[in-house]
Amino acid sequence: MTGALASGTAGVRIGIDVGGTFTDLVLCRPDQTLFVNKTSTTPSDPGDGVIEGLLSILKAAGVAPAEVDEIVHGTTVASNTILEKSGAKTGVLATKGFRDVLEIARIRTPGMFDLAWEKPEPLAPRRYRLEVTERIAADGSIVTPLVESEVIAAGQRFVAEGVASIAITFINSYANPAHEASAERILRDHFPGLLVTASYSVLPEIKEYERTSTTVVNAYILPAMQDYIRRLSEKLVRIGIKAPLQVVASNGGMIGGAQAAIRPVYAVASGPAGGVTGAARLGAVRGDRDLIVFDMGGTTAKAAIIEGGEPLLTTEYEFRDGITSPSRFIKGGGYMLKVPSIDIAEVGSGGGSIAAIDAGGLLVVGPKSAGAAPGPACYGRGNDKPTVTDANMVLGYLNPVALAGGSLAVEPQRSEDAVRAHVARHLGLDVVAAAHGIREVANVNMARAIRSVTIERGRDPRGMTLMAFGGMGPAHAVEVARLLGISRIIVPAAPGVFAALGMLTADVEHNFVKAVFSPLDRLDAARIREVAEELRRDGEGMLRTEGYGPSESELVYRADLRYAGQSSELSVPVPPDFDTGVIDSTALALGFAREYKATFGYVNDEPIELVNLRLIARGRRPQRLDFRTIKLDPQSLQGSSGTRSVSFSRTDGFVPAKLIARSALGSQSVAGPAIIESYDSTIAVPPGATARADVAGSVFIEQAR
């Protein structure tokens, strides 16, 4: 990021969220007027869809490429690389005796009684995991020096095997990175064609499996991310945009494109995090500080919670097929990433998720998706299998002529044909009943994701407000809320592109961590000050390189604590006066007890240990988007009027529902049944619910519990 933006120069900023079906863009002019665009994602090279959308939105807004000051990008390149197993051929350089850490993992299975479960194949096969002689003790002392000739021999073996990316993961390198740094230098000097990731630069924390897994994931996705950022940057320059490229990190903050190309593991959950950040900012404006975030796009549905105005964060999660959840109660089903992330659960139930009958004769929805090409059956692009979008088309929820403001023509008959051929016929149902079945299964899947971030965290969803967005989220929100006993729903302005919009509310954010092992009641004040000062220098230095001075910087410390003897920690805030160098152990203990009680439902009187000290370094942007002053381009609020027959339930059949353009909805409550349309989304208001617009540009829906 250049210093110009950080110091307050006004300009045009663009948020871009690449999804499985659509690439969403939001352009914010200096007067806070927003323009939105949805362009089909281009799976072969997502950057092509980005450029197509940019050219379209710049034209609509009357903005020249040179006027763009910042591009904020949420990308699925890292996550898709893992899901598709299309990453680099990856090798591991490990301490002798620790070659099989990835297989041993945590010795857990995600389901105790699932005898058919198969452990995910390591991203670095065993033949590409080599050992070298070295050993560092847990206190950082050198037990056995590194044998450099073995590192060179390992490098020769990697090159001969065609390995492209290396993860160096020596035991206890978090306490002393000297051997990893030496091995990294040797490999770079002797084998410049290899990409090298050392664990001390990615995750300098205890736990060899978590550190190894995170470093291997970084190495695996590194070439794909570097290639994507390089090609996209070149394309931006070719169309005249010279603005810095920022990438949304998994924690909801932004990191520079250069940093994302070095440590892409911090951006695996890039896109969804932007929406949660935006939801937190909007909730603060509305006075809703406790929210459930529900984001349903074309391929997946995501859920997260906001407490006290801030997204709930976790320091680790497992990335896997099916449901990806940071749950602390289910481990062993995916690839462990121990990085700061918004606590997001994800299921393969999006608008493009395919409905099918499984081998047991049951209806399933997802995780396989029709994606952007060919897309749902109604797109008429060659897919004949029914999706959630097709079910909604059959039931009347969606415009039967065109979607995305008229830019995407649809063929409803293809939806009926697909549902009939692949679901209704097999289940002995008519097309409408089968479509309801598809929608109901999808809703249950999404409610399951919400339960994993609420009930599994000790939170009762019934007292919270559901904020729904994404292209399909507002069409399903009320029914999903009913499954959870939630009575209040908020649909923000521009819900179909809200993840991209939320990115424009984010700050630059970098995370640093240092291991500090000590009983909480016997802290070494001198050691704590030394570590805190080291973290502060790193944080301020990183922000300074991105153009942020002291007045625009914020440093926040957190502590990872656990009961003595436990193997997992909880992260709690350090009291604000910690910048004096004195840490209040009593306040930390109370904070830990509150978090432990909220998470696990009880506390005990065991001794508490400090494990890590963390620093969050934020660069505050004066131009951060403010929901109180935004103005949407009127074209994006246009929709249909009149009535349309919609089937809201199996029992009631089709009923006439009022069609309301988003621009026509005012502060007076409108009773369902109603369909509220805009360029980027459809809001379903079933019978028994009411909807009205509020001062923040959102739609507020209420229903009886």
Helices and strands as residue ranges (DSSP letters): H 3-6, E 12-18, E 22-28, E 33-40, H 46-61, G 65-67, E 68-74, H 77-83, E 90-95, H 101-104, G 126-128, E 129-132, E 135-136, E 142-144, H 148-161, E 165-169, H 178-190, E 195-198, H 199-202, H 208-238, E 245-248, E 254-256, H 257-262, G 264-267, H 270-286, E 291-296, E 301-307, E 310-311, E 313-314, E 317-319, E 335-337, E 341-342, E 345-347, E 353-357, E 363-369, G 377-379, H 388-395, E 402-403, G 404-406, E 408-409, H 412-419, I 420-424, H 425-427, H 431-453, G 455-457, G 461-463, E 465-469, H 473-484, E 488-491, G 495-497, H 498-503, E 508-519, G 520-522, H 525-545, G 550-552, E 553-563, E 570-573, G 576-580, H 585-600, E 608-619, E 631-632, G 634-637, E 642-647, E 654-661, G 662-664, E 670-671, E 674-677, E 682-685, E 689-693, E 699-703
